[in-house]
Amino acid sequence: MATNVTLLLARLRDYHETLRGQTLAVDAAHAGLKNRFARLWSVYTGQNAERFQAHWRKTSAGIDACMETSRRLERFLAQSIAALEKAEKSMQL
C-alpha cells in the first residue's frame, strides 16, 4: 500500500507536468498571437487601431504576468517534489 507521501508525490508530479504542458502551450499560442498582431499593426492604422493596440498591449502584459506566475509555481512545485522525495527516502531507511 502506498504511503500518504507517495500518493502526494504522485499527485504533485502529475500537477507539475500538467501545469508545465499548459504553460508551454499558452506561451506558444501567445507568441503566435504577438507575431500576428505585429503584422497587423503594419497595415492597420488610425484611431481605432491605436485603441485596439492599447487593449492588446494590456492583454498581452496580463498574459505575460500570468505566465510568470505559472513559471514561479512550476519552480515551487519542483522544489516541493524534491523535498518530499528526500523525506520519503529518509523514511524508508
C-alpha positions in Angstrom: 0.0 0.0 0.0 1.3 3.4 -0.9 2.1 5.9 1.9 0.5 9.3 2.0 3.8 10.8 1.0 4.0 8.5 -2.1 0.4 9.5 -3.1 1.1 13.2 -2.5 4.3 12.9 -4.6 2.4 11.2 -7.5 -0.3 13.9 -7.5 2.2 16.7 -7.3 4.3 15.3 -10.1 1.1 15.0 -12.2 0.1 18.5 -11.4 3.6 19.8 -12.2 3.6 18.1 -15.6 0.1 19.3 -16.4 1.0 22.8 -15.4 4.2 22.7 -17.4 2.4 21.5 -20.5 -0.3 24.1 -20.2 2.3 26.9 -19.6 4.2 25.8 -22.7 1.0 25.7 -24.8 -0.1 29.2 -23.7 3.4 30.6 -24.2 3.4 29.2 -27.8 -0.1 30.5 -28.5 0.8 33.9 -27.1 4.0 34.1 -29.2 1.9 33.3 -32.3 -0.6 36.0 -31.4 2.2 38.5 -30.9 3.6 37.7 -34.3 0.2 38.1 -36.0 -0.6 41.3 -34.2 2.9 42.7 -35.2 2.0 42.1 -38.8 -1.5 43.6 -38.3 -0.1 46.8 -36.9 1.9 47.4 -40.0 -1.3 47.7 -42.0 -4.0 48.7 -39.5 -3.8 52.4 -38.7 -5.9 55.1 -37.4 -7.7 55.9 -34.1 -9.4 52.6 -33.8 -6.1 50.8 -34.4 -4.5 52.8 -31.7 -7.2 51.9 -29.2 -7.1 48.3 -30.2 -3.3 48.3 -29.8 -3.6 49.7 -26.3 -6.1 47.0 -25.4 -3.9 44.3 -26.9 -0.8 45.6 -25.1 -2.7 45.4 -21.8 -4.0 41.9 -22.6 -0.5 40.7 -23.6 1.0 42.1 -20.4 -1.6 40.3 -18.4 -0.8 37.0 -20.2 2.9 37.6 -19.6 2.2 38.2 -15.8 0.1 35.0 -15.7 2.9 33.0 -17.4 5.4 34.3 -14.9 3.2 33.2 -12.1 2.9 29.8 -13.7 6.7 29.5 -14.0 7.1 30.5 -10.3 4.5 27.9 -9.4 6.4 25.3 -11.5 9.6 26.1 -9.7 7.8 25.9 -6.3 6.3 22.5 -7.2 9.7 21.2 -8.4 11.3 22.3 -5.1 8.5 20.7 -3.1 8.7 17.5 -5.0 12.4 17.3 -4.4 12.0 17.9 -0.7 9.3 15.3 -0.4 11.4 12.8 -2.4 14.2 13.4 0.1 11.9 13.0 3.0 10.4 9.8 1.6 13.9 8.3 1.1 14.8 9.1 4.7 11.5 7.5 5.9 12.4 4.3 4.1 15.7 3.9 6.0 
